[in-house]
Amino acid sequence: MRSKEEAIIFQNQSHLVQRHFTSCGICPDLLDIALATDIMVQFVSQGYNEKVKERFDNFEKYIDEKYRNSKN
């Protein structure tokens, strides 16, 4: 079970992720929202590091392939 602080961080990041996708014109499935939220929670909890950067880069490639490139 998450602590109250962890739950607040997760909730805040999930809202940020949803707004990001909306501003980019992407309607992701729920799993992609959860995956992006998990990355953001890791970033907030641990700060910037190479592992987080790699996760961001890999996720961005995945999103590009799944949502952006499929529109063309």
C-alpha positions in Angstrom: 0.0 0.0 0.0 1.2 3.5 -0.8 1.8 6.1 1.8 -0.3 9.2 1.7 2.6 11.1 0.3 3.2 8.5 -2.5 -0.6 8.6 -3.3 -0.5 12.4 -3.7 2.6 12.3 -5.9 1.0 9.6 -8.1 -2.3 11.5 -8.4 -0.6 14.7 -9.2 1.6 13.1 -11.9 -1.3 11.2 -13.4 -3.1 14.5 -13.9 0.0 16.1 -15.4 0.4 13.1 -17.8 -3.3 13.4 -18.9 -2.9 17.1 -19.6 0.3 16.5 -21.5 -1.3 13.9 -23.8 -4.3 16.2 -24.3 -2.1 19.1 -25.3 -0.3 16.8 -27.8 -3.5 15.6 -29.3 -3.0 12.0 -28.2 -5.7 9.8 -26.7 -3.7 7.1 -25.0 -5.0 3.9 -23.7 -5.1 3.5 -19.9 -2.0 1.4 -19.7 0.0 4.1 -21.5 -1.3 6.7 -19.0 -0.2 4.4 -16.2 3.2 3.8 -17.7 3.8 7.5 -18.2 2.6 8.2 -14.7 5.1 5.6 -13.3 8.0 7.4 -15.2 6.9 10.8 -13.8 6.6 9.4 -10.3 10.1 8.0 -10.6 11.4 11.4 -11.8 9.8 13.2 -8.9 11.0 10.6 -6.4 14.5 10.2 -7.6 15.2 13.3 -9.6 17.0 13.3 -13.0 19.4 10.5 -13.6 20.5 8.4 -16.6 18.0 5.6 -15.9 15.1 8.0 -15.8 16.4 9.7 -19.0 16.5 6.3 -20.7 13.0 5.5 -19.6 11.7 8.9 -20.9 13.5 8.4 -24.3 12.2 4.8 -24.7 8.7 5.8 -23.8 8.8 8.8 -26.2 9.9 6.5 -29.0 7.1 4.0 -28.1 4.5 6.8 -28.1 5.7 8.2 -31.4 5.4 4.8 -33.0 2.1 3.9 -31.5 0.2 7.2 -31.8 2.0 9.8 -33.9 3.5 7.8 -36.7 0.3 5.7 -37.1 -1.6 8.8 -38.1 0.6 9.2 -41.3 
